């Protein structure tokens, strides 16, 4: 491909030099170009006229206009040739010395975001060590998130793609922002979903099988500091963490509950997996 491009570039440069150095050759090239262009235009106009697509009056007007264009082109031939050179030469330079992809857009590597690149490379991240069960059963946790101690924190039952995205969020929050995250609950059975829904709208609006938790595509998370879970948004440190957590989650393709217009759930993230549709009543 590169040799063909170099050959085309060389031929174009020779032709360009001949056009500018030899007036007789320049005149012939210009006349040939104008003749070919006019003949092509007249051919299509006649064809349209033959099949009734172009009226007689329009045919005469276009033909007369074509003669005017020919006169204009001859009069301003040097300007037109210079303009053609300015258009063609950069393209040929790009073909000859570039990657060979001219006028084509390849968006497969358009992203430079390291978070997305890590996902595309299939980086396998390891879940953090399990925390002691008692930290999920404190009065503070129970007040903010009832029945958290009964939730599943098994990373293995989460959807693999969602798990990898969430672990990437954990990694970025730790390394870039200094926040340790803890999984409060991942997969949730339909029975548990119904049990939480019975506690009222302040806990959840979703009934059984209406939450991404039932399909391993959602998780509730909180911050872990000094051996304790920090869940409440009243803590300024935690609220700033939730803001960063939401930005990072969205940057890797997750939906953040803190963006919801109804009841905000700052610790919740879910993955709207392509091809998956959540059942609704």
Secondary structure, DSSP 8 states (H G I E B T S, - for coil): -HHHHHHHHHHHHHHHHHHHH-HHHHHHHHHHHHHHHHHHHHHHHHHHHHTTSS-HHHHHHHHHHHHHHHHHHHHTHHHHHHHHHHHHHHHHHHHHHS-S--S---GGG----HHHHHHHTT----------GGGGSSHHHHHHSTTGGGS---GGGS-HHHHHHHHHHHHHHHHHH---EEEEE----HHHHHHHHTT-TTT-S--TT-SGGGGT-EEEEEEEETTEEE--TTSHHHHHHHHHHHHHHHHTT-EEGGG-SSS--TTEEE---TT------
